[in-house]
Amino acid sequence: MSTPTLSALGAPLLLLRMFSAEYPHLPAPCLDVSTVYPDLLTLSFHDDPRLRLVGYSKTPALSEEVRSRAEADG
């Protein structure tokens, strides 16, 4: 079994880079990127999820599916 390289995480890291450049005013979440699921970027808001999610839910770059799931998770 080979060790995954940093390039295996390219998709979520690129998305994070794009978001930070396009929407620098959004609140900073806790981030999770893993070699187990290399195409997944997880954003978590532990202090006040509803308040923080307001800015992200209005972001046009997010798909409707992501917005619906985020709002359902509260």
N, C-alpha and C positions, 0 to 999 in steps of 0.2 A: 504494500500500500504506500503510495507516494504522499508526501506532505503537500497540502494545498498551498499555492503561492498567493501573494497579495493580488495578483492579476485576476484570480478567481472571484474576488470581491468587487470587480470593476463596476458592475451595474449599480449596486446600492451606493457605492462611494461616488460614482458620477452623479447620481440623483441628489445626494447630499450636497455635493459641490454646486450643482445647478440651483438648488433651493437656496443655499446660503448666498449665492450671487444675486438671484432674482428677488428674493424676499428676506432681506437682512433684518427687517423690522419685526419678523415673527418671533415669538418667545422660543427660547432654546429648550428642546426636549432632552430627555435621556435617550441615548441612541443604542441600538443593538444591531451589530452586524456579525454574522457567524459563518464559519466554514461549513457548518452542518447544512445551512440553508443559504447558499452563497448569493442567491438572487433576491433576498429579502432584507429590507431595511425597516426596522421597527422603531417607532417614535413613541415614547411614554411620557406622560405628564403626571407626576405623583403628587405635586403640591395642590393643584386645583385643576383637574382635568377639564371640566366644563368651560372654565374661563379661558384656558389656553387653547382649547380646540376651536374656539370662535374664529380666531384668525386663520387657522389652517382650513377650516371648512369653507371659507370664502375664497380660497386660493384656486384659481381656474385650472392650474396644472394638475390638480388631483382629479382622478376619475370619479364619476358619480358613485361607483361601487365602493371606493375608498371612503368617500364622504359618508355614505349611508352606514357603512360598517363602523366608522369612527363614532358617529352620532349614536348608534345603537349600543356601543360599548360604554358610552357615557364618559 
